[in-house]
């Protein structure tokens, strides 16, 4: 599958850059050389290279060999990576546990975000995500009815639901919309993240969709303060970040 293949190539190049194999200022091999190395099309290699450019690891200039800009990696909204891919890309060990998986009727917001008729049965999932063994994020996700069975079949310690859907079911997320705000930890979040009730949390809500725009999931992810930094790359030509006023209700 070409889509998964470009992520594999991007991950291999990312690890090579982070390990120092390609130091800052060095040029990556040409697209044709990379395509030959991985037995992939130049289009697939171009997608992999564009992913690293969106992260700021390499220069974004096209038509020339890319230059390594830095060895640190931020979680950029120019890419659509899973929590596990992000964590491992910055050198951490990611783990997760399903705490509950329950079928129930969708709420009004879930139905709207997932483009489902009101009351459609969805799979509500509660997961705890860990970095290097430390609780880092509480994830509450509503999966659309058409992917529910695949998520239910995954093991309790599944590393990445989105990777599992791509590899086992051919369901790949191509698009995402992200909403970011902050809120105090409630009782359940505080217990799971081992922090005090009322401690600040960074919340990322997002919907992921297929190439055709069919929604897969609507998720509410709550991170411990200081555990992750999100970055947005924009320009005068393309600005992916939109500011919105917070809900007043």
Secondary structure, DSSP 8 states (H G I E B T S, - for coil): -HHHHHHHHHHHHHHHHHTTSS-TT-B---HHHHHHHHT--HHHHHHHHHHHHHHTSB---SSS--BB--S---EETTS---HHHHHHHTT--EEEEEEEEEEEE--HHHHHHTT--TT-EEEEEEEEEEETTEEEEEEEEEE-TTTHHHHHTS-TT-S-HHHHHHHHH-----EEEEEEEEEE--HHHHHHHTS-TT-EEEEEEEEEE-TT--EEEEEEEEEETTS--EE----SS------------
